Amino acid sequence: MEPPMSRAILGEFAHIIRQALEEDHALVRSTGVQATPAGPRVLFEAGELPAPSKPGFAPKPRSALVAEAASRYLATRWAEGPLPRPVPLDSSAALGEAFPHVYANGTETPCGWHWLMFAGAEWLVEARLPQGFHTSQAKEKFACLRWYWHCDAVRDGQAAGIIRAVEAISAGICETCGGPGTLRRGGWVRTLCDEHAARR
């Protein structure tokens, strides 16, 4: 039987994957939680997404990258277990201080996405930032993350894949607290957990 913390993490992982991949969520299956120095990582198996059916439509991020983004996010969020870490109130300044080469000008993202932005930057640094990488803007748009960036290379597929995956999982993360969130309509469209949606 899984310990309560592992069950909570696996539940959050499943929720994020359902929101990020929608009808393709069955391509990802969690197989457990493993303790690592970076925090508890969800182990998973991922199938391939089908190619886009309509020409001119941007391809979806690879399901394995989406699952990896969710696993990294949850490890960061639960790194100090047995409860998730709170989000800092001044997320933009904290991110700029922790990752000056990624967020030289901070971010415009809601505080609830702090650990998401943290995990994304950490992953980019681990993968070796492309030459001249900089974030021109990171913000919420239509209740999801939009991360605009540039580098000296004409195109850097690895950085692009990481950023698309991080953007995709924002659809399952509450903008206010970082818990499992769902897109909520009515006035402004926002991604919120049940508790913060009830306070609107």
Backbone as CSV, one residue per row, in Angstrom:
resi,resn,N_x,N_y,N_z,CA_x,CA_y,CA_z,C_x,C_y,C_z
1,MET,0.842,-1.192,0.000,0.000,0.000,0.000,0.878,1.244,0.000
2,GLU,0.522,2.214,-0.842,1.299,3.448,-0.948,1.120,4.300,0.309
3,PRO,2.203,4.943,0.819,2.036,5.873,1.929,1.187,7.074,1.489
4,PRO,0.558,7.793,2.469,-0.340,8.906,2.112,0.301,9.954,1.208
5,MET,1.574,10.319,1.452,2.225,11.332,0.622,2.338,10.849,-0.822
6,SER,2.731,9.591,-1.018,2.848,9.050,-2.379,1.499,9.015,-3.073
7,ARG,0.434,8.639,-2.328,-0.907,8.630,-2.921,-1.313,10.034,-3.359
8,ALA,-1.004,11.032,-2.524,-1.341,12.423,-2.864,-0.584,12.868,-4.116
9,ILE,0.694,12.530,-4.183,1.514,12.913,-5.335,1.014,12.226,-6.602
10,LEU,0.706,10.942,-6.518,0.194,10.214,-7.686,-1.159,10.766,-8.122
11,GLY,-1.995,11.163,-7.170,-3.278,11.786,-7.510,-3.085,13.109,-8.228
12,GLU,-2.146,13.924,-7.755,-1.865,15.209,-8.411,-1.297,14.972,-9.809
13,PHE,-0.413,13.982,-9.943,0.175,13.664,-11.249,-0.928,13.288,-12.241
14,ALA,-1.838,12.399,-11.827,-2.921,11.962,-12.717,-3.796,13.147,-13.125
15,HIS,-4.081,14.030,-12.184,-4.909,15.204,-12.486,-4.210,16.111,-13.504
16,ILE,-2.938,16.396,-13.273,-2.186,17.279,-14.176,-2.130,16.682,-15.578
17,ILE,-1.870,15.392,-15.672,-1.782,14.727,-16.980,-3.128,14.792,-17.703
18,ARG,-4.237,14.558,-16.975,-5.578,14.644,-17.597,-5.827,16.041,-18.145
19,GLN,-5.471,17.064,-17.401,-5.711,18.441,-17.849,-4.792,18.803,-19.019
20,ALA,-3.532,18.375,-18.949,-2.545,18.758,-19.966,-2.754,18.033,-21.289
21,LEU,-3.057,16.742,-21.227,-3.158,15.938,-22.457,-4.591,15.678,-22.900
22,GLU,-5.554,16.053,-22.066,-6.979,15.900,-22.376,-7.279,14.480,-22.847
23,GLU,-7.813,14.332,-24.074,-8.245,13.002,-24.539,-7.076,12.028,-24.706
24,ASP,-5.846,12.511,-24.710,-4.681,11.637,-24.868,-4.051,11.252,-23.529
25,HIS,-4.707,11.562,-22.401,-4.099,11.325,-21.089,-3.813,9.847,-20.824
26,ALA,-4.544,8.938,-21.473,-4.337,7.509,-21.241,-2.982,7.029,-21.764
27,LEU,-2.293,7.864,-22.542,-0.968,7.494,-23.036,0.079,7.470,-21.926
28,VAL,-0.233,8.104,-20.780,0.723,8.175,-19.671,0.180,7.367,-18.501
29,ARG,1.044,6.514,-17.962,0.664,5.688,-16.812,1.751,5.809,-15.749
30,SER,1.354,6.199,-14.535,2.327,6.278,-13.440,2.600,4.873,-12.918
31,THR,3.852,4.638,-12.499,4.233,3.317,-12.004,4.749,3.366,-10.571
32,GLY,4.757,4.544,-9.961,5.210,4.650,-8.575,5.853,5.988,-8.305
33,VAL,6.346,6.138,-7.091,7.039,7.360,-6.658,8.381,6.943,-6.087
34,GLN,9.430,7.644,-6.502,10.785,7.320,-6.045,11.393,8.540,-5.359
35,ALA,11.970,8.337,-4.178,12.664,9.422,-3.480,13.950,9.752,-4.234
36,THR,14.193,11.037,-4.458,15.429,11.498,-5.094,15.932,12.713,-4.309
37,PRO,17.191,13.123,-4.498,17.679,14.324,-3.805,16.866,15.578,-4.150
38,ALA,16.235,15.612,-5.332,15.446,16.778,-5.747,14.017,16.734,-5.221
39,GLY,13.617,15.604,-4.638,12.239,15.448,-4.166,11.656,14.165,-4.728
40,PRO,10.427,13.828,-4.324,9.806,12.578,-4.778,9.387,12.646,-6.245
41,ARG,10.011,11.803,-7.086,9.724,11.803,-8.519,8.725,10.707,-8.858
42,VAL,7.705,11.076,-9.646,6.756,10.094,-10.160,7.432,9.351,-11.312
43,LEU,7.399,8.039,-11.246,7.897,7.198,-12.335,6.722,6.923,-13.270
44,PHE,6.984,6.848,-14.561,5.878,6.719,-15.510,6.313,6.012,-16.779
45,GLU,5.302,5.573,-17.519,5.486,5.070,-18.889,4.629,5.948,-19.774
46,ALA,5.139,6.289,-20.959,4.394,7.192,-21.849,4.431,6.688,-23.280
47,GLY,3.256,6.669,-23.922,3.160,6.337,-25.341,3.297,7.604,-26.171
48,GLU,3.350,7.449,-27.468,3.509,8.599,-28.365,2.169,9.223,-28.721
49,LEU,2.152,10.524,-28.817,0.964,11.235,-29.273,0.814,11.075,-30.780
50,PRO,-0.412,11.025,-31.280,-0.591,10.974,-32.731,-0.176,12.296,-33.369
51,ALA,0.210,12.245,-34.635,0.560,13.476,-35.365,-0.689,14.339,-35.522
52,PRO,-0.529,15.672,-35.615,-1.710,16.523,-35.790,-2.468,16.157,-37.052
53,SER,-3.800,16.123,-36.950,-4.613,15.697,-38.084,-4.847,16.811,-39.095
54,LYS,-4.662,18.047,-38.667,-4.910,19.173,-39.570,-3.597,19.877,-39.891
55,PRO,-3.298,20.061,-41.179,-2.067,20.766,-41.535,-2.092,22.192,-40.990
56,GLY,-0.927,22.665,-40.582,-0.829,24.031,-40.079,-1.041,24.137,-38.583
57,PHE,-1.526,23.059,-37.928,-1.710,23.099,-36.482,-0.399,22.720,-35.803
58,ALA,-0.073,23.431,-34.750,1.156,23.135,-34.019,1.043,21.758,-33.369
59,PRO,2.121,20.987,-33.394,2.060,19.667,-32.751,1.942,19.838,-31.238
60,LYS,1.257,18.892,-30.622,1.172,18.900,-29.165,2.543,18.528,-28.602
61,PRO,2.826,18.951,-27.362,4.090,18.510,-26.771,4.074,16.993,-26.593
62,ARG,5.234,16.373,-26.701,5.312,14.916,-26.566,4.809,14.486,-25.192
63,SER,4.054,13.402,-25.151,3.472,12.944,-23.884,4.556,12.619,-22.858
64,ALA,5.697,12.081,-23.300,6.782,11.774,-22.357,7.347,13.049,-21.747
65,LEU,7.429,14.126,-22.527,7.923,15.397,-21.990,6.907,16.011,-21.029
66,VAL,5.626,15.882,-21.335,4.582,16.390,-20.436,4.649,15.633,-19.112
67,ALA,4.787,14.320,-19.173,4.884,13.513,-17.949,6.150,13.868,-17.172
68,GLU,7.248,14.084,-17.875,8.500,14.481,-17.221,8.343,15.839,-16.534
69,ALA,7.669,16.777,-17.206,7.437,18.096,-16.610,6.604,17.958,-15.338
70,ALA,5.556,17.139,-15.380,4.706,16.936,-14.207,5.489,16.272,-13.076
71,SER,6.308,15.282,-13.397,7.110,14.594,-12.393,8.096,15.555,-11.730
72,ARG,8.747,16.388,-12.537,9.702,17.365,-12.000,8.987,18.421,-11.153
73,TYR,7.844,18.884,-11.631,7.086,19.881,-10.878,6.712,19.338,-9.498
74,LEU,6.176,18.126,-9.460,5.736,17.550,-8.191,6.904,17.283,-7.254
75,ALA,8.060,16.879,-7.793,9.246,16.696,-6.946,9.628,18.019,-6.291
76,THR,9.565,19.101,-7.053,9.904,20.421,-6.521,8.869,20.864,-5.494
77,ARG,7.600,20.661,-5.811,6.506,21.069,-4.913,6.533,20.300,-3.593
78,TRP,6.883,19.013,-3.637,6.855,18.162,-2.449,8.261,17.903,-1.895
79,ALA,9.247,18.693,-2.282,10.645,18.418,-1.918,10.898,18.376,-0.420
80,GLU,10.095,19.080,0.354,10.317,19.109,1.792,9.319,18.246,2.537
81,GLY,8.443,17.472,1.815,7.415,16.591,2.365,7.367,16.596,3.890
82,PRO,6.300,16.118,4.510,5.194,15.373,3.929,4.070,16.248,3.371
83,LEU,4.225,17.558,3.416,3.239,18.466,2.830,3.887,19.256,1.713
84,PRO,3.105,19.708,0.731,3.701,20.519,-0.337,4.235,21.844,0.213
85,ARG,5.286,22.340,-0.430,5.862,23.621,-0.011,4.917,24.758,-0.364
86,PRO,4.813,25.762,0.499,4.000,26.926,0.146,4.688,27.723,-0.964
87,VAL,3.902,28.517,-1.677,4.477,29.346,-2.731,4.874,30.701,-2.133
88,PRO,6.013,31.252,-2.549,6.401,32.562,-2.026,5.489,33.656,-2.587
89,LEU,5.246,34.665,-1.784,4.377,35.760,-2.229,5.032,36.585,-3.322
90,ASP,6.366,36.717,-3.273,7.068,37.466,-4.316,7.787,36.481,-5.237
91,SER,6.989,35.702,-5.959,7.513,34.653,-6.819,8.472,35.194,-7.877
92,SER,8.114,36.295,-8.514,8.929,36.839,-9.603,10.347,37.154,-9.137
93,ALA,10.474,37.835,-8.005,11.798,38.181,-7.484,12.569,36.927,-7.092
94,ALA,11.886,35.968,-6.464,12.544,34.730,-6.042,13.052,33.942,-7.248
95,LEU,12.263,33.890,-8.317,12.690,33.176,-9.527,13.862,33.880,-10.194
96,GLY,13.803,35.211,-10.263,14.905,35.973,-10.855,16.201,35.794,-10.091
97,GLU,16.102,35.692,-8.763,17.291,35.494,-7.937,17.843,34.081,-8.092
98,ALA,16.952,33.082,-8.138,17.381,31.688,-8.243,17.921,31.341,-9.634
99,PHE,17.345,31.952,-10.678,17.712,31.618,-12.059,17.912,32.898,-12.885
100,PRO,18.954,33.679,-12.591,19.137,34.959,-13.294,19.362,34.790,-14.800
101,HIS,19.910,33.656,-15.231,20.147,33.457,-16.671,18.872,33.046,-17.404
102,VAL,17.866,32.591,-16.663,16.599,32.200,-17.274,15.586,33.330,-17.159
103,TYR,15.487,33.921,-15.959,14.488,34.968,-15.697,15.170,36.280,-15.313
104,ALA,15.959,36.824,-16.210,16.685,38.062,-15.903,15.742,39.201,-15.516
105,ASN,14.551,39.209,-16.075,13.585,40.271,-15.781,12.412,39.774,-14.947
106,GLY,12.593,38.661,-14.245,11.506,38.098,-13.451,10.439,37.498,-14.349
107,THR,9.255,37.309,-13.794,8.130,36.778,-14.558,6.879,37.566,-14.206
108,GLU,5.839,37.367,-14.992,4.532,37.962,-14.700,3.530,36.860,-14.376
109,THR,4.021,35.735,-13.913,3.158,34.581,-13.646,2.568,34.665,-12.240
110,PRO,1.380,34.068,-12.044,0.791,34.060,-10.704,1.645,33.240,-9.738
111,CYS,1.557,33.562,-8.460,2.375,32.896,-7.431,2.174,31.391,-7.393
112,GLY,0.960,30.922,-7.689,0.691,29.489,-7.642,1.525,28.677,-8.622
113,TRP,2.061,29.321,-9.626,2.905,28.621,-10.602,4.392,28.736,-10.277
114,HIS,4.709,29.198,-9.078,6.117,29.390,-8.712,6.933,28.111,-8.876
115,TRP,6.464,26.999,-8.270,7.257,25.762,-8.342,7.276,25.194,-9.754
116,LEU,6.256,25.489,-10.542,6.258,25.106,-11.956,7.369,25.843,-12.700
117,MET,7.438,27.167,-12.498,8.470,27.971,-13.156,9.863,27.601,-12.639
118,PHE,9.951,27.267,-11.368,11.212,26.844,-10.759,11.682,25.543,-11.398
119,ALA,10.784,24.555,-11.462,11.134,23.254,-12.042,11.489,23.383,-13.515
120,GLY,10.758,24.238,-14.247,11.061,24.452,-15.662,12.438,25.043,-15.871
121,ALA,12.797,26.045,-15.069,14.120,26.668,-15.184,15.218,25.687,-14.814
122,GLU,14.994,24.924,-13.760,15.974,23.928,-13.326,16.219,22.900,-14.428
123,TRP,15.154,22.460,-15.093,15.255,21.488,-16.185,16.038,22.082,-17.355
124,LEU,15.740,23.335,-17.708,16.469,23.994,-18.798,17.961,24.108,-18.487
125,VAL,18.284,24.479,-17.263,19.691,24.608,-16.863,20.372,23.246,-16.914
126,GLU,19.693,22.227,-16.418,20.239,20.867,-16.445,20.496,20.407,-17.883
127,ALA,19.602,20.790,-18.804,19.740,20.407,-20.216,20.721,21.304,-20.961
128,ARG,21.306,22.252,-20.281,22.250,23.235,-20.830,21.510,24.252,-21.700
129,LEU,21.322,25.404,-21.123,20.632,26.481,-21.834,21.294,26.730,-23.178
130,PRO,20.511,26.937,-24.234,21.133,27.285,-25.508,21.826,28.648,-25.414
131,GLN,22.832,28.838,-26.239,23.592,30.099,-26.257,22.652,31.286,-26.424
132,GLY,22.804,32.277,-25.562,22.012,33.502,-25.676,20.572,33.362,-25.217
133,PHE,20.239,32.285,-24.494,18.859,32.084,-24.049,18.430,33.228,-23.144
134,HIS,17.217,33.721,-23.363,16.591,34.622,-22.393,15.076,34.552,-22.530
135,THR,14.418,34.721,-21.391,12.969,34.764,-21.356,12.553,36.199,-21.622
136,SER,11.800,36.423,-22.693,11.332,37.780,-22.961,10.073,38.079,-22.165
137,GLN,9.250,37.058,-21.908,8.056,37.236,-21.087,7.513,35.875,-20.686
138,ALA,7.082,35.767,-19.437,6.377,34.573,-18.957,5.161,35.089,-18.220
139,LYS,3.972,34.684,-18.688,2.737,35.227,-18.108,1.602,34.230,-18.264
140,GLU,0.489,34.538,-17.613,-0.739,33.768,-17.771,-1.542,34.371,-18.918
141,LYS,-2.040,33.512,-19.790,-2.919,33.959,-20.863,-3.976,32.886,-21.074
142,PHE,-5.250,33.264,-20.968,-6.356,32.313,-21.082,-6.189,31.136,-20.120
143,ALA,-5.754,31.442,-18.901,-5.642,30.493,-17.791,-4.503,29.488,-17.946
144,CYS,-3.615,29.682,-18.903,-2.453,28.806,-19.077,-1.190,29.653,-19.184
145,LEU,-0.067,29.012,-18.936,1.225,29.682,-19.031,1.591,29.935,-20.486
146,ARG,2.101,31.123,-20.751,2.719,31.446,-22.037,4.137,31.912,-21.725
147,TRP,5.101,31.143,-22.221,6.511,31.404,-21.928,7.190,31.762,-23.246
148,TYR,7.497,33.050,-23.430,8.136,33.542,-24.645,9.639,33.667,-24.395
149,TRP,10.431,33.141,-25.317,11.874,33.097,-25.109,12.601,33.200,-26.448
150,HIS,13.889,33.492,-26.358,14.751,33.600,-27.548,16.116,33.023,-27.211
151,CYS,16.836,32.626,-28.259,18.231,32.223,-28.102,18.956,32.551,-29.410
152,ASP,20.279,32.420,-29.392,21.071,32.765,-30.575,20.857,31.787,-31.722
153,ALA,20.563,30.523,-31.402,20.338,29.525,-32.447,19.024,29.824,-33.162
154,VAL,18.942,29.421,-34.417,17.706,29.612,-35.170,16.566,28.886,-34.474
155,ARG,16.826,27.690,-34.019,15.809,26.912,-33.298,16.513,25.942,-32.378
156,ASP,16.055,25.845,-31.161,16.601,24.865,-30.240,15.470,23.932,-29.831
157,GLY,15.444,22.747,-30.431,14.351,21.813,-30.219,14.221,21.339,-28.786
158,GLN,15.349,21.129,-28.099,15.277,20.639,-26.729,14.637,21.682,-25.813
159,ALA,15.092,22.925,-25.886,14.502,23.983,-25.056,13.037,24.179,-25.407
160,ALA,12.715,24.152,-26.693,11.319,24.324,-27.121,10.438,23.221,-26.556
161,GLY,10.914,21.980,-26.580,10.135,20.863,-26.059,9.895,20.984,-24.563
162,ILE,10.919,21.373,-23.824,10.785,21.553,-22.379,9.758,22.641,-22.082
163,ILE,9.882,23.765,-22.753,8.984,24.891,-22.474,7.547,24.566,-22.871
164,ARG,7.338,23.900,-23.997,5.972,23.497,-24.384,5.361,22.561,-23.343
165,ALA,6.164,21.651,-22.804,5.662,20.720,-21.792,5.303,21.453,-20.503
166,VAL,6.131,22.402,-20.094,5.852,23.184,-18.887,4.578,24.013,-19.093
167,GLU,4.440,24.611,-20.268,3.206,25.358,-20.565,1.985,24.437,-20.484
168,ALA,2.114,23.224,-21.023,0.979,22.295,-21.065,0.499,21.923,-19.669
169,ILE,1.423,21.660,-18.736,0.967,21.207,-17.425,0.398,22.335,-16.577
170,SER,0.627,23.587,-16.985,0.027,24.705,-16.239,-1.496,24.608,-16.240
171,ALA,-2.067,23.918,-17.221,-3.520,23.750,-17.310,-4.088,22.921,-16.172
172,GLY,-3.223,22.258,-15.396,-3.690,21.440,-14.286,-3.213,21.916,-12.928
173,ILE,-2.692,23.169,-12.871,-2.100,23.677,-11.628,-2.772,24.976,-11.219
174,CYS,-3.259,25.041,-9.980,-3.942,26.230,-9.470,-3.010,27.436,-9.475
175,GLU,-3.474,28.524,-10.064,-2.685,29.764,-10.135,-2.430,30.385,-8.771
176,THR,-3.255,30.032,-7.793,-3.156,30.664,-6.485,-2.270,29.905,-5.515
177,CYS,-2.449,28.565,-5.451,-1.717,27.790,-4.433,-0.775,26.735,-4.993
178,GLY,-0.892,26.383,-6.274,-0.040,25.351,-6.853,-0.602,23.944,-6.737
179,GLY,-1.781,23.790,-6.136,-2.417,22.473,-6.053,-3.058,22.090,-7.377
180,PRO,-3.703,20.931,-7.440,-4.372,20.521,-8.677,-5.470,21.514,-9.047
181,GLY,-5.416,22.038,-10.253,-6.376,23.045,-10.701,-7.093,22.637,-11.967
182,THR,-8.194,23.317,-12.212,-9.019,23.065,-13.390,-9.415,24.409,-13.975
183,LEU,-9.541,24.470,-15.274,-9.950,25.705,-15.934,-11.352,26.096,-15.481
184,ARG,-11.510,27.320,-15.020,-12.799,27.818,-14.523,-13.213,29.009,-15.373
185,ARG,-14.443,28.988,-15.819,-14.970,30.087,-16.626,-15.849,30.979,-15.764
186,GLY,-16.212,32.145,-16.307,-17.046,33.085,-15.569,-16.233,34.314,-15.260
187,GLY,-16.479,35.408,-15.987,-15.605,36.574,-15.856,-14.281,36.226,-16.511
188,TRP,-13.195,36.354,-15.749,-11.884,35.934,-16.244,-11.791,34.425,-16.219
189,VAL,-11.182,33.839,-17.237,-10.914,32.399,-17.245,-9.655,32.177,-16.415
190,ARG,-9.753,31.266,-15.458,-8.608,31.016,-14.583,-8.480,29.521,-14.320
191,THR,-7.283,29.091,-13.959,-7.057,27.711,-13.533,-6.929,27.729,-12.019
192,LEU,-7.891,27.090,-11.343,-7.966,27.147,-9.889,-8.322,25.785,-9.307
193,CYS,-7.913,25.560,-8.068,-8.351,24.382,-7.324,-9.780,24.640,-6.848
194,ASP,-10.420,23.616,-6.303,-11.797,23.765,-5.833,-11.917,24.838,-4.764
195,GLU,-10.961,24.852,-3.828,-11.025,25.824,-2.722,-10.944,27.256,-3.229
196,HIS,-9.997,27.542,-4.105,-9.845,28.918,-4.580,-10.911,29.311,-5.603
197,ALA,-11.473,28.326,-6.300,-12.604,28.617,-7.209,-13.818,29.023,-6.386
198,ALA,-14.003,28.400,-5.202,-15.152,28.711,-4.352,-15.064,30.121,-3.772
199,ARG,-13.856,30.676,-3.699,-13.659,32.014,-3.121,-13.858,33.131,-4.144
200,ARG,-14.006,32.781,-5.421,-14.142,33.809,-6.476,-15.375,34.643,-6.288
